[in-house]
Amino acid sequence: MKKRVVITGLGAVTPVGIGIDAFWQSLINGKSGIDRITRFDPSEYSTQIAGEVKDFDATQYIDKKEAKRMDRCTQFAIAAAKMAFQDSGIDFDKEDRSRIGTLIGTGIGGMDTLHDQYKTLFDKGPGRISPFFVPMMIANMPAGQTSITFGLQGPCSCVVTACATGTNAIGDAFKIIQRGDADIMVAGGTEAAISPSAVAGFCAMKAMSTRNDEPQKASRPFDKARDGFVMGEGAGIVVMETLEHALARGAKIYAEVVGYGSNADAYHITAPAPEGAQAAKCMAMALKDAGMEPNEVDYINAHGTSTPLNDKNETMAIKALFGDHAKKLKVSSTKSMTGHLLGAAGGIEAIAAVLAIAKSVIPPTINLENQDEEFDLDYVPNKAQEQVVNAALSNSFGFGGHNATILVKKYQA
């Protein structure tokens, strides 16, 4: 029999706040974290705005010497994991660490490190490259360093599925617990790609908003004037455990993870499949996994990137799967406030879905001033709405055609 899996800890490092309380208060108040880029001079770039994490001090979470040997994306992951473990109340001295696993992904990895070390190579030669270059840059290090930091000896892996990464990581960790290979998993996504080369690459693709004069209005999912996504950075990490383990230690339970879907468009390296056909099937897989019907879902935290194709196709996918119930659903994109955290998006958005259940409040889609005529769902425009949420989906769709959906519901004994 499959084990029941619950979420008992949350940790977030985001452009709208560090820590769960700051993150959630910003979301329900419709606060944008997007502004002009400060990490480098963006004057020559077509896009000069992003959702940067402000006032992050890695040494609040990590030994100063160790922090210097980690890329920013790894620092974010460890900080968010530390918050999530503290929130969960887990006492490591009472746990079998071989039964605690780590599954943290990143879409791009150590981009700051890669950029800096290539500059060193070209300016000063190979003899000046840091011996920590590779261990800082490779994509598995957020997971590896998290397991080392906390002494977690259970399954340890990473997911790299572009913008679906965080959701795939949580979904795969859910399955590891469900099949009995771990009692506890720390899982989610992290990203720190607001660097000159990554921003230049996305600019070259013409994928990002160029609304540089109105940064806080640039990310506008489902709005007729949307002109591309806005890059963000940060980490979203959850602690999951078997229901049996959580109850035995008297843990608070935010929500239960009940379903996971993952599939591929098999269509194009960047564009979603027409009409969101595979996205609809991905959501249907999560419902089937949970043994639930479409009409049991109250809220969808949409992928909602603010790009012309994604918002259209995701809307079509929701309408195709949910039929008449689609009009009764609340659908919102918190990327309107945080920007698109790429590999970390699924992490912070899963947390937003969980908190919507726990707090009975649905965060809004801000900047939705002129809803596209094709979009006739309730996207919770501009203001949070109080509503009991018994079940919520969180969607993530990534370059390469990766689709991932998790389904969480209110815990009932």
C-alpha positions in Angstrom: 0.0 0.0 0.0 1.3 3.5 -0.9 2.4 5.6 2.0 0.6 8.9 2.6 2.9 11.9 2.3 2.5 15.3 4.0 4.3 18.6 3.9 5.6 19.7 7.3 8.2 22.4 6.6 8.5 25.3 4.1 11.5 27.5 3.2 11.7 30.3 0.7 14.3 32.8 -0.7 12.5 35.0 -3.2 12.4 38.4 -4.8 9.5 39.4 -2.7 10.9 38.3 0.6 13.2 35.9 2.5 11.3 33.5 4.7 7.8 32.1 4.5 6.0 35.0 6.3 7.6 37.7 4.1 7.0 35.7 0.9 3.4 35.1 1.7 2.6 38.6 2.9 4.0 40.0 -0.3 1.9 37.6 -2.4 -1.4 38.3 -0.7 -0.7 42.0 -0.8 0.1 42.0 -4.5 3.6 43.2 -4.0 6.0 43.0 -7.0 9.7 42.2 -6.5 10.8 43.2 -9.9 13.0 46.2 -10.5 16.1 47.3 -12.5 19.0 44.8 -12.4 21.6 45.8 -9.9 23.9 42.7 -10.0 25.6 44.1 -13.1 25.1 47.1 -15.4 22.2 46.2 -17.8 22.4 49.4 -19.9 23.3 47.6 -23.1 20.7 44.9 -22.7 17.2 44.9 -24.3 15.8 43.7 -21.0 17.2 45.6 -17.9 14.8 44.3 -15.2 14.6 41.2 -13.1 13.3 39.8 -9.8 16.5 39.9 -7.7 16.7 38.6 -4.1 17.4 41.6 -1.9 19.4 41.7 1.3 20.5 38.1 1.2 23.5 37.4 3.5 24.7 33.8 3.0 26.6 33.9 6.3 23.3 34.0 8.2 22.8 30.4 7.1 26.2 29.0 6.2 29.8 29.2 7.6 31.6 32.1 5.9 34.4 30.0 4.6 32.0 27.4 3.2 29.8 30.0 1.7 32.7 31.3 -0.4 33.0 27.9 -1.9 29.4 27.8 -3.1 27.7 29.4 -6.0 24.8 31.7 -5.2 22.2 29.1 -6.3 23.6 26.6 -3.7 23.6 29.3 -1.0 19.9 29.9 -1.7 19.2 26.2 -1.5 20.9 25.7 1.8 19.3 28.8 3.3 15.8 27.7 2.2 16.4 24.1 3.4 17.5 25.4 6.8 14.3 27.4 7.1 12.2 24.4 6.0 13.8 22.1 8.5 13.5 24.7 11.3 9.8 25.1 10.3 9.3 21.4 10.4 10.6 21.0 13.9 12.6 17.9 13.0 15.2 17.0 15.7 18.0 15.3 13.8 19.4 13.8 16.9 16.2 11.7 17.1 16.2 10.7 13.4 17.9 8.0 11.3 19.7 10.2 8.8 19.9 7.3 6.3 16.1 7.6 6.0 16.3 11.4 5.2 16.9 12.2 1.5 17.6 15.2 -0.7 16.2 16.1 -4.1 16.9 19.7 -5.1 17.2 20.8 -8.7 18.3 23.8 -10.7 17.5 24.7 -14.2 20.8 26.3 -15.0 23.2 25.8 -12.1 26.2 27.8 -11.1 25.9 30.5 -13.8 27.6 33.2 -11.7 30.6 30.9 -11.1 30.7 29.9 -14.8 30.7 33.5 -15.9 33.3 34.7 -13.4 35.7 31.8 -14.1 35.5 32.1 -17.9 36.3 35.8 -17.5 39.3 34.8 -15.3 40.4 32.2 -17.9 40.3 34.7 -20.8 41.8 37.6 -18.8 44.4 35.9 -16.7 44.9 32.4 -18.1 44.2 28.8 -17.0 46.6 29.0 -14.0 44.3 31.4 -12.2 41.1 29.3 -12.4 39.8 28.4 -8.9 40.1 24.8 -7.8 36.5 25.1 -6.6 35.3 26.1 -10.1 33.7 22.7 -11.0 32.4 21.8 -7.6 30.7 25.3 -7.4 29.3 25.2 -10.9 27.8 21.8 -11.5 24.0 21.4 -11.1 24.0 18.7 -8.5 25.8 20.8 -5.9 22.7 22.4 -4.3 21.5 18.9 -3.5 25.0 17.6 -2.6 25.9 20.5 -0.4 22.5 20.4 1.3 22.9 16.7 2.2 26.4 17.4 3.5 25.3 20.4 5.5 22.6 18.5 7.3 24.2 15.0 7.2 21.4 13.5 5.2 22.4 10.0 4.1 19.2 8.9 2.3 18.6 9.2 -1.5 20.3 12.2 -2.9 19.7 13.5 -6.4 18.9 16.5 -8.5 16.5 17.3 -11.3 17.4 19.5 -14.3 14.3 20.0 -16.4 14.5 23.7 -17.1 11.4 25.6 -15.7 9.8 22.3 -14.6 12.7 21.5 -12.3 11.2 22.5 -8.9 7.9 20.7 -9.5 9.7 17.5 -10.8 11.9 17.5 -7.7 9.0 17.7 -5.3 7.0 15.1 -7.3 10.0 12.7 -7.6 10.7 13.1 -3.8 7.0 12.4 -3.1 7.4 9.1 -5.0 10.6 8.2 -3.1 8.7 8.5 0.2 5.6 6.8 -1.2 7.4 3.7 -2.2 9.2 3.5 1.1 12.8 4.5 0.2 12.9 7.4 2.7 10.8 8.6 5.6 11.7 12.3 5.1 12.7 14.2 2.0 13.9 17.8 1.6 13.0 18.9 -2.0 12.5 21.8 -4.3 14.4 24.1 -6.7 16.9 26.8 -6.7 18.2 29.3 -9.2 20.6 32.3 -9.4 20.9 33.1 -13.1 20.7 36.9 -13.2 24.2 37.1 -14.7 25.4 38.9 -17.8 25.6 35.8 -20.0 22.3 34.2 -19.0 20.4 37.5 -19.4 22.0 38.1 -22.7 21.0 34.6 -23.9 17.4 35.1 -23.0 17.5 38.6 -24.6 18.8 37.1 -27.8 15.8 34.7 -27.8 13.5 37.7 -27.4 11.7 35.7 -24.6 11.7 38.4 -21.9 9.7 41.6 -21.3 11.3 44.8 -22.4 9.0 47.0 -20.3 12.1 48.5 -18.6 10.4 51.8 -17.7 7.7 50.0 -15.6 9.5 47.1 -13.9 6.8 46.2 -11.5 4.2 46.1 -14.3 6.3 44.0 -16.7 5.2 40.5 -15.6 1.5 40.5 -16.6 0.3 36.9 -17.1 -3.0 36.5 -19.1 -3.0 40.3 -19.9 -3.4 41.4 -23.5 -0.2 43.6 -23.2 2.1 40.8 -22.0 5.4 40.8 -23.9 7.5 38.1 -22.3 8.6 36.7 -18.9 10.8 38.5 -16.3 13.6 36.5 -14.8 13.7 35.9 -11.1 16.0 34.1 -8.7 15.8 32.3 -5.4 14.8 29.0 -3.9 11.7 27.2 -2.7 12.2 24.1 -0.5 9.7 21.8 1.3 10.1 19.1 3.9 7.9 16.1 3.2 7.5 13.0 5.3 5.3 10.0 5.7 2.1 10.7 7.5 3.0 8.0 10.0 6.3 9.7 10.8 4.8 13.2 11.1 2.0 12.0 13.5 4.5 10.1 15.6 6.5 13.2 16.3 3.5 15.5 16.6 4.4 17.6 13.6 2.2 20.4 12.2 0.9 19.4 8.8 0.4 22.1 6.1 -1.1 19.8 3.4 -1.0 16.3 2.0 0.7 15.6 -1.4 -1.6 13.3 -3.3 -0.8 13.4 -7.0 2.1 13.9 -9.4 2.1 14.1 -13.2 5.1 14.3 -15.5 5.3 14.0 -19.3 6.7 15.6 -22.5 5.4 17.7 -25.3 7.9 16.1 -27.7 7.3 19.1 -29.9 9.9 22.0 -29.8 12.9 23.1 -27.7 11.2 26.3 -26.5 7.6 26.5 -27.7 4.8 24.6 -26.0 2.7 22.1 -27.9 -0.3 23.6 -29.6 -3.4 23.9 -27.5 -1.6 22.6 -24.4 -2.5 19.0 -25.2 0.3 17.4 -23.2 0.0 19.9 -20.4 -3.7 18.8 -20.0 -2.6 15.2 -19.9 0.0 16.0 -17.3 -2.6 17.6 -15.0 -4.8 14.5 -15.7 -2.0 12.2 -14.6 -1.7 14.0 -11.3 -5.5 13.7 -10.8 -5.4 10.0 -11.7 -2.5 9.4 -9.3 -4.5 11.0 -6.5 -7.7 9.1 -7.4 -9.5 12.5 -7.7 -11.9 14.0 -10.2 -11.4 17.4 -11.9 -14.3 19.0 -10.0 -12.5 18.4 -6.7 -9.8 20.9 -7.5 -10.4 24.5 -6.2 -7.2 26.3 -7.3 -4.5 26.1 -9.8 -1.2 28.0 -9.4 -0.5 28.4 -13.1 2.8 28.3 -14.8 1.6 31.6 -16.1 4.8 33.1 -17.5 3.5 36.2 -19.2 4.6 35.0 -22.6 2.1 35.0 -25.5 2.2 31.3 -26.2 2.4 29.8 -22.6 -0.5 31.7 -21.2 -2.7 30.9 -24.2 -1.8 27.2 -24.2 -2.1 26.7 -20.5 -5.6 28.3 -20.5 -6.6 25.9 -23.3 -5.2 23.0 -21.4 -7.2 23.9 -18.3 -10.4 24.3 -20.3 -9.8 21.0 -22.1 -9.3 19.0 -18.9 -11.7 20.7 -16.5 -14.6 21.4 -18.9 -17.5 23.2 -17.3 -15.6 23.2 -14.0 -12.9 25.4 -15.4 -15.1 28.5 -15.0 -15.4 27.6 -11.3 -11.7 27.3 -10.7 -9.5 30.0 -9.3 -6.3 30.2 -11.5 -3.5 32.6 -10.6 0.1 33.3 -11.6 2.3 34.4 -8.7 5.0 35.0 -11.4 3.3 38.3 -11.8 5.0 39.3 -8.5 8.1 37.2 -8.2 9.1 36.9 -11.9 10.0 33.5 -13.3 12.5 31.7 -11.1 13.2 29.1 -13.8 14.3 26.0 -12.0 13.2 27.4 -8.6 9.7 28.4 -9.9 8.0 25.1 -9.1 9.5 25.2 -5.5 8.1 28.6 -4.5 4.8 28.0 -6.4 4.2 24.7 -4.7 4.6 26.6 -1.4 2.1 29.2 -2.6 -0.4 26.4 -3.4 0.2 24.8 0.0 -0.3 28.1 1.8 -3.5 28.8 -0.1 -4.8 25.6 1.4 -3.4 26.4 4.9 -4.5 30.0 5.0 -7.7 29.9 2.9 -6.5 32.8 0.8 -5.7 32.7 -3.0 -2.9 35.0 -4.1 -3.7 37.2 -7.1 -2.4 37.7 -10.6 -1.3 41.3 -10.5 -1.0 43.6 -13.5 -4.0 41.9 -15.1 -5.5 45.2 -16.4 -6.8 44.1 -19.8 -7.6 40.4 -19.9 -7.1 38.8 -23.3 -10.5 38.0 -24.9 -9.3 34.4 -25.4 -8.9 34.0 -21.6 -12.2 33.6 -19.9 -11.2 31.9 -16.6 -11.0 33.5 -13.1 -7.4 34.5 -12.9 -7.9 36.2 -9.5 -7.0 39.6 -10.9 -5.0 42.1 -8.8 -6.4 41.3 -5.4 -6.1 38.2 -3.2 -9.4 36.3 -2.6 -10.4 34.6 0.6 -11.7 31.1 -0.1 -11.5 27.7 1.4 -9.1 25.6 -0.8 -9.4 21.9 -0.3 -7.2 20.9 -3.3 -4.8 22.7 -5.5 -2.6 22.0 -8.5 0.7 23.6 -9.2 1.9 23.5 -12.9 5.4 23.9 -14.3 6.3 23.6 -18.0 9.9 23.8 -19.2 12.1 24.3 -22.3 12.6 21.0 -24.0 8.9 20.2 -23.5 9.1 19.1 -19.9 5.7 19.2 -18.1 5.2 18.6 -14.4 2.2 19.0 -12.1 1.7 18.3 -8.4 -1.6 18.0 -6.5 -1.9 18.9 -2.9 -4.9 18.8 -0.7 -6.0 19.7 2.8 -5.0 17.1 5.3 -7.7 15.0 6.8 -7.1 12.2 9.2 
